[in-house]
Amino acid sequence: MPKFIEGKETRLSELIIQDFNLDTEQGLLEVGHLDELREKLEKIVAYLLDNDFERLLNAMYRLDINEDKFKIALSGMGKKVISAEITDLIISREIQKLKTRMKYRS
């Protein structure tokens, strides 16, 4: 996973909320550090895997997650491993997007 940009947890949370079309009540805006964000997002991914796989696929498309990496993550053993790997893909991609936006903003 790419090195996180210190102090940008809220912006990263906002991007995830936007790309997943989530309600802000799911607690992602109140995160204090990356581990907390990861933990909360992993629960959301696990829920979507079980209850709304189409929504998860749509989010992966909007996030521009590499399809091959996503398929590899889906082939993991157990829901916990799969949701953790997908969460890592999401966070890595969002960090990449955030860094790109910051680079071209200056």
N, C-alpha and C positions, 0 to 999 in steps of 0.2 A: 504494500500500500504506500502511496506517495507520502512524503513528510507533510504533516498538517501545517497549515498557516496559523500561527498563534493568534488568538484573539478573534478568530473568524467563525467560531462555533455557531453564532446566531445566523450569520449569512448562509452558512452551509445548511443549517436547519431550514431556513426559508426556501432555499433551492429545492430541497427534498420535498417539503410540503407542496411547493408549486408543481414539481414534476410528477408527484404521486396524486395530486389533487386531493390532499388530505385536509381534514379539519384541523384548525390550530389547537383545538382542545386535546389533541393526542399527546401533548406535553413535549413536543420536539423543540419548541421555542424556549423552553425553560432549562435547557441543558447547560451544564457548567463546563463540560469537557468532552472530548471526542469519545471516550469510553462510554459515557452516559448516552450520548447520541446513538452510538452503535448498538447499545443494549436495547434502547427503545425502538430503533428501526428494525432490529432483528425480530422483535415481537410482531411488528406490523407485517414484515415479510412472511413470517410463519403463518399469520392469520390469512394473508392473501393466498398463500400456497394452498391452504386447506379450503378456503371459502370463496375466493374470487380470483382464480388463476388468470382469467382474461384481463382483469384490471392490472395484475402484475405484469403480464406480457405487454400491455399498452404502455405502462410506465417504463419498462425496459426499452421499448422503442423510442419513447420521448427522450429518455436519458442517453440514447445512442450507445447502449451497452453492447459490446461485441457479442454477436450471436453464438460463436463457437465457445467463448468463455462461459456464456450463460448455460449452454447445453452441458458443458463439463460440470458446472456447479450443480445442475439438476441431476446429474448422475451420481451424486454423493450418496453415502450410506446414512439414511436417517434424516428426518425432517430438521433436526437441530443443526446438523452439518450443512445441509442444503441451504437453510435460511441464513446461516452464518456466512457461507461463501457468497451468496447473492448479496448480502449486506455489504461485504467487503468490496464487491464489484461496484455497487452503487456509490459508496463513500469515495472510492478511488476516482470514479468518473466525475462526481460532483466537485471533488477537490481540484481535479484537472480543469474543469470548467471555470471554477472560481479563480484559479491562478491565471488562466488565460484572460479572463475579464479584467483582473487587476493589472496585468501586464499592458494591455491595450488601452486601459483607462488613463494611464499616466502619460 
